Amino acid sequence: MPTHSLIIGDGSAPLVTPQPFDLLYALEVRATFCALAGRVLRYPSLAREIAKQGRALENHTLTHTQTFSLMNMGAMTCEVERAQHALMQLFGALSVFLIEPVGLRNTLLNLVLNFLDLQLLAWARRGFCFDTRKRDPQSFCNRSSVIARR
């Protein structure tokens, strides 16, 4: 039974996403993959492999646009809802969580979440800027955690 949980962002990319599979299994780490639905549609076999391993795939929008937090409610709803439909098409179930791109929030997001019956999965603390470029895993682990909230 896995004892730790990890959220892996910006999947699914065929050269990067599979790299931690064996390590996650060996270390008994549960993992949730933040699925960019546009990539899931482009690489459905990779997304199916994630699901086959018992890992969760959650909504990380359709395109991960850097301006997501600047969108109006209609555009934001469309981006998230299209991702929900894509994930439903492949897996027969809707995501429960939304992980918003870049971690920036727009106050309208709460209305979108309620409308689409999603919960926000967000950081409680975040590592330094460009934490994925700093190659010090312990530093990152000390600063990062996530929380789920409505």
Disulfide bonds with the S-S distance in Angstrom:
none
